[in-house]
Structure formats: C-alpha cells, structure tokens
Amino acid sequence: MRIILTIAALFCIGMAGAQQYNPSSGRELPRTPIRIYPTADEAAKAGREANRYMSPVTTWENDGERMTGTFTVPFAWINRQVFFRLGWVSRAYELWINGRKVGYDANGNNPAEYNITKYVEEGRNRVEIVAAESAHGALLESWKSSSRLEAGEVWVMSQPTLHVRDILTRTRIGEDGDATAEVGVVLRTGSLNPRTSRLYYTLLSPSGRTVTTGSREITLNMRREDTVRFLARIPYDSLWCDTMTRPYRLQLKTQHEGRYEEYLEQPLRFRTVEVHEGRMSINGREIALRCREIPGDYTPAGLRELRDEGFNTLRLLPGPVAEPLLDSCDRLGLYVIVQAPVDTRRSGDSRRVGGNPSNNPAWREAYVERALDSYHTTKLHPSVIAFALATQSANGINLYESYLKVKELHEERPFIYPDAEGEWNSDRLQLE
C-alpha cells in the first residue's frame, strides 16, 4: 500500500509539473489600440497606412515554429520610445529583438505590445517570434485544431518619452435627457527623470463642431502615468445606437519644449449601458438582444447580412478578434459580446484534481490575464455591450476569481458566463 501511495504521489507531482503555468512577462499593460501620426493633417485622415511613426512588418520567414522578419528604426525615432505591437499570435510565444529576449506572451489571442526601446538600434533590426512550449494552451484553447505558428497584423510604433498610453470614456444621461461624457487621456513616461509636456485636446461633434477644447500641463517621472480628464455635453440624439453610429472625433497632440511630438485622432462614440433583471437598456431604451455566435474573423459583408436577417447582437467565439470587425460593428450599429479566449471543454466537467482546469488554482493567473486582456483591448468600442469570461469550461475557483477581478473595474457593462448554471459568477443577461 505504501508503494502504491508513493507512486500516486509521484504521478500527481509529475502532472502538476507538466501543467505548471508560465505567466506572461515583458509585455506592456493592455490598452486600446491607438495610432500615432507625425502631423495634424495625417492624423485627421486617420488612415491605417504606414507613416513616419508607424511601420508594419509584413515580410516573414516562417517554418511553423519561428517567424523571422526585419524592420527599420529611423534616426527620427532616436530619444523616443519604440513599441512592437502584435494583433494576435496563434500560440504562446517569445519575442526576440536582435538576438535578445524581450518577453513572453502566454495568451496570443489578444493584441500585445512590448516596449523595445532598449533592444533596438538605428537602422535595420531583426525580430523573431518563437513558439513556446505551453501546457496551458492545450488546456484552455479547445477550439484550436492547428499548432502552426501564425500572426496577425504586426506594427512597430514610435512615441515620445511622455506619451498618450490609453483613452477612456464614461457616459451618464442627465435628468434633461442629454448626456455628459467623461473622457480620460492616460499619459505615461518612459523616463526615470521628471519630464514636463503639455497635452492639447479637442472634441469634435459628428458634424465637425468643436464641443470642447483645452490643454493641460503634466509632469511625470519614474515611468509613471496619470490621466487628464474632461467633460463634454452630448445631445441625446447623437448618442451611439443601432440607428445613430456617426462618431465624435477626439484630437490630441503632445508638446515638449515648444515642439509637437505626436498627433492622434480617435473616433469616439458615446452611449450608456444598463441591465435590469437581465434586460439590456442602451441609452435608457430597453433592447431585445437577438444573438448569433460568430468567429472573430467574420467579414463586413457577412455582418451586414446578419443585420438584414434580424440579428442585432453578435457573441464572438473564443480566439483572436480582428480589429476591423469591431470597427465595422461600431459603424453598423451591431451589439457585440466579446469572449475571453477560454474554452476547456476537452477537459470535461469534473472539478476534481486532474479534471477541468477551471477549478485548479494553478491556472488562476491564466484565466484572469485572459479576461483582463479581452476587456482592455476592446473597451473603447461602443458596440461592445458585454463581456463573456469563458465558454464550455465547467466552473470553479478560476472563473470565480476572474469575475471578481473584472468587477473591480467598476464597469457598467455585464460580465457573463452562460455556463455558470446559476452560480453567482455571472451577471444576468437575456439573449434571444
């Protein structure tokens, strides 16, 4: 009996070691995708093409386990921050620049950014995306059928030392029926020493009228960040909904020692989301959510067809989500439920040791990381009206912890887990 117990213990130890979670490292905190421009005119066009501060990496050598490419750092990027952005990667991966490891991403499904300033040199630079061994990938990503290394859009981007890091919005409808929007511009410095810059902001209505404008001087050091906030009055009939999708436009520029260092122009759409007894209200108007599940690479033409068929809500399947899909939903007035990339159906429903990883505390970080990544990289889209924590993943401590963590965001949009089977870690939301 002692021998049997010893063998069982060794087996359990071996299984625990085989499934040890390796958390992501070296990544920047997830943020809303933003684009930087060198001039106000280029920012106003808001195109997705390359410019002096943004360059795509499009040519790769790929053997299925390693992708190798090159990019150029021009002289104009010296004394600025350099970021490497990946839209998605099909596997957990390591990022290497010029033979030096930059970081590791355990969740390639969501966009990720890396500050590569200290790894690059002026001129030609070599980048490698290397597939990493990952026990959690097979456990948490039951939808995958291929292990080949692939990647979505890849960009290299330059921002000043004190730069715009993220954009936040929150909207409230007043007693008079109109709304007040709060816009937050998150600024961060990459320097340890104090640096002072001025942020200029202008919010334009869909018709091009200036709603509000101003500037704020900000000083940061020790690689810290702060948020510049301002309020804007939004007429009810210009709030985003299924019949009103024209955007406001937020114009930003930063100035240091008399020189403008970056320009941004971000479309913003404002609306409110409330849930009462499982019923969704948009801008105070109750909406019946007629839902259809779709993959994250669905085409714009397909989206229009679904809308014409009477569907107004799309629940995304787990996996990478193409940014153009969410942009299209913003323009078409379609509602979206973003799905965190967690699907453990292959592990069954058992909560016992060795069963479904949703009840294994060793995987807590993986679940929480994926929930937060999904939230932060999609939060600015008005079409996103809810977030799903997982699909077909039993239930347990990791999904409890994920729910508690995302609720700390004080987000009004619901966080749901349809397979919770009545447990507390899912907000009620009726879907038709």
Secondary structure as GFF3:
##gff-version 3
##sequence-region A 1 432
A	DSSP	alpha_helix	2	18	.	.	.	ID=ss1
A	DSSP	alpha_helix	40	45	.	.	.	ID=ss2
A	DSSP	beta_strand	54	56	.	.	.	ID=ss3
A	DSSP	beta_strand	61	62	.	.	.	ID=ss4
A	DSSP	beta_strand	66	73	.	.	.	ID=ss5
A	DSSP	three_ten_helix	75	77	.	.	.	ID=ss6
A	DSSP	beta_strand	81	86	.	.	.	ID=ss7
A	DSSP	beta_strand	93	97	.	.	.	ID=ss8
A	DSSP	beta_strand	100	105	.	.	.	ID=ss9
A	DSSP	beta_strand	112	115	.	.	.	ID=ss10
A	DSSP	three_ten_helix	117	119	.	.	.	ID=ss11
A	DSSP	beta_strand	123	131	.	.	.	ID=ss12
A	DSSP	alpha_helix	135	140	.	.	.	ID=ss13
A	DSSP	beta_strand	154	159	.	.	.	ID=ss14
A	DSSP	beta_strand	162	173	.	.	.	ID=ss15
A	DSSP	beta_strand	179	189	.	.	.	ID=ss16
A	DSSP	beta_strand	195	204	.	.	.	ID=ss17
A	DSSP	beta_strand	210	220	.	.	.	ID=ss18
A	DSSP	beta_strand	225	234	.	.	.	ID=ss19
A	DSSP	three_ten_helix	236	238	.	.	.	ID=ss20
A	DSSP	beta_strand	248	256	.	.	.	ID=ss21
A	DSSP	beta_strand	259	268	.	.	.	ID=ss22
A	DSSP	beta_strand	273	276	.	.	.	ID=ss23
A	DSSP	beta_strand	279	282	.	.	.	ID=ss24
A	DSSP	beta_strand	285	287	.	.	.	ID=ss25
A	DSSP	beta_strand	291	294	.	.	.	ID=ss26
A	DSSP	alpha_helix	300	308	.	.	.	ID=ss27
A	DSSP	beta_strand	313	316	.	.	.	ID=ss28
A	DSSP	alpha_helix	323	332	.	.	.	ID=ss29
A	DSSP	beta_strand	335	339	.	.	.	ID=ss30
A	DSSP	three_ten_helix	345	347	.	.	.	ID=ss31
A	DSSP	three_ten_helix	357	359	.	.	.	ID=ss32
A	DSSP	three_ten_helix	361	363	.	.	.	ID=ss33
A	DSSP	alpha_helix	364	376	.	.	.	ID=ss34
A	DSSP	beta_strand	384	388	.	.	.	ID=ss35
A	DSSP	alpha_helix	397	407	.	.	.	ID=ss36
A	DSSP	beta_strand	415	416	.	.	.	ID=ss37
A	DSSP	three_ten_helix	418	420	.	.	.	ID=ss38
###
